[in-house]
Amino acid sequence: DYHRCLKMLEKTRKALYAGSLFEQLRSANVIDYLYLAVPRGLVSPDELANGWGLLYINPDLTVSEVKKAKAEETTAKGKMHFVQNIAAAAMKNVLFSCGVNRLPSGEFFCTRQPRRRNKKL
């Protein structure tokens, strides 16, 4: 309980002083429109921060726009940096799923692609 409480306090402190992930995305000026996509009825449009849009995912997996997002000012350089960060974060998992591994020395080698594991019930 003590360690869980410490983690929760650290997470709250970080959100308070560094801002939440949503606030950091907005202040970075790298995204044109800020939308939150949730199952229908989970979040009300008036619960969103100013400028955010809301998309409802319906039970039949269709999407409906409940609240339009305000256009944010961005730069091409900022968008490119954001996309590169996403690609860098996903690189290890993408390479692994394709059977490509990387040694600590930086060399690459190929292995068999990993097989999908069935869930045990």
C-alpha positions as CSV (number, residue, x, y, z in Angstrom):
1,D,0.0,0.0,0.0
2,Y,2.8,2.4,0.9
3,H,4.6,2.0,-2.5
4,R,1.4,2.2,-4.4
5,C,0.5,5.5,-2.6
6,L,4.0,6.9,-3.4
7,K,3.5,6.1,-7.1
8,M,0.1,7.7,-7.1
9,L,1.6,10.8,-5.4
10,E,4.4,11.0,-7.9
11,K,2.0,10.7,-10.8
12,T,-0.2,13.5,-9.4
13,R,2.8,15.7,-8.7
14,K,4.1,15.2,-12.2
15,A,0.6,16.0,-13.7
16,L,0.4,19.1,-11.5
17,Y,3.8,20.6,-12.3
18,A,4.6,19.2,-15.8
19,G,1.0,19.1,-17.0
20,S,-1.0,16.0,-18.1
21,L,-0.2,14.2,-21.3
22,F,-3.1,16.0,-23.0
23,E,-1.8,19.5,-21.9
24,Q,1.7,18.6,-23.1
25,L,0.3,17.6,-26.5
26,R,-1.5,20.9,-26.8
27,S,1.5,23.0,-25.7
28,A,3.9,21.2,-28.1
29,N,2.0,22.6,-31.1
30,V,2.5,19.5,-33.1
31,I,-1.1,18.3,-33.6
32,D,-3.7,20.1,-35.9
33,Y,-6.8,18.9,-34.1
34,L,-7.2,17.4,-30.6
35,Y,-9.8,14.7,-30.3
36,L,-10.7,12.3,-27.6
37,A,-12.3,9.0,-28.9
38,V,-14.3,7.1,-26.3
39,P,-17.2,4.5,-26.2
40,R,-20.6,6.2,-26.6
41,G,-21.7,8.0,-23.4
42,L,-18.4,7.5,-21.4
43,V,-17.5,11.2,-21.5
44,S,-19.8,14.2,-21.8
45,P,-18.9,17.0,-24.2
46,D,-19.0,19.5,-21.4
47,E,-16.3,17.5,-19.5
48,L,-13.6,18.3,-22.1
49,A,-11.1,21.1,-22.0
50,N,-11.6,24.0,-24.3
51,G,-10.6,23.3,-27.9
52,W,-10.9,19.5,-27.6
53,G,-13.2,17.5,-29.8
54,L,-15.1,14.4,-28.9
55,L,-15.7,11.3,-31.0
56,Y,-18.0,8.5,-29.8
57,I,-17.2,4.9,-30.8
58,N,-20.6,3.2,-31.3
59,P,-21.3,-0.5,-30.4
60,D,-21.3,-1.3,-34.2
61,L,-17.8,0.3,-34.4
62,T,-18.9,3.4,-36.3
63,V,-17.6,6.8,-35.2
64,S,-19.7,9.9,-34.7
65,E,-18.4,13.4,-34.0
66,V,-20.1,14.8,-31.0
67,K,-18.1,18.0,-30.6
68,K,-15.8,19.6,-33.2
69,A,-12.2,20.4,-32.2
70,K,-10.7,23.8,-32.6
71,A,-7.8,24.0,-35.2
72,E,-4.5,24.4,-33.5
73,E,-1.5,26.3,-34.9
74,T,1.3,23.9,-35.9
75,T,4.4,24.0,-38.0
76,A,5.6,21.4,-40.5
77,K,8.8,21.0,-38.6
78,G,6.9,20.3,-35.3
79,K,4.7,17.7,-37.0
80,M,7.7,16.0,-38.6
81,H,9.4,15.8,-35.2
82,F,6.2,14.3,-33.6
83,V,6.0,11.7,-36.3
84,Q,9.7,10.8,-36.0
85,N,9.2,10.4,-32.2
86,I,6.3,8.0,-32.8
87,A,8.3,6.0,-35.3
88,A,11.3,5.8,-33.0
89,A,9.2,4.6,-30.1
90,A,7.6,1.8,-32.3
91,M,10.8,0.7,-34.1
92,K,11.9,-2.0,-31.7
93,N,8.4,-3.7,-31.7
94,V,8.0,-3.4,-35.5
95,L,11.4,-4.9,-36.1
96,F,10.8,-7.8,-33.7
97,S,7.4,-8.6,-35.3
98,C,9.2,-8.8,-38.7
99,G,11.9,-11.1,-37.3
100,V,14.7,-8.5,-37.2
101,N,16.7,-8.1,-34.0
102,R,19.4,-5.7,-33.0
103,L,22.5,-6.4,-31.0
104,P,23.8,-4.0,-28.4
105,S,26.7,-3.3,-30.8
106,G,24.1,-1.9,-33.3
107,E,24.3,-4.8,-35.7
108,F,21.1,-6.3,-37.1
109,F,20.3,-10.0,-37.7
110,C,17.3,-11.9,-38.9
111,T,15.4,-14.6,-37.1
112,R,12.1,-16.4,-37.7
113,Q,9.1,-14.2,-37.2
114,P,7.6,-14.8,-33.8
115,R,4.5,-16.9,-33.8
116,R,1.3,-15.7,-32.3
117,R,0.6,-17.2,-28.9
118,N,-2.9,-18.5,-28.1
119,K,-4.4,-17.3,-24.9
120,K,-4.7,-20.0,-22.3
121,L,-8.2,-20.1,-20.7
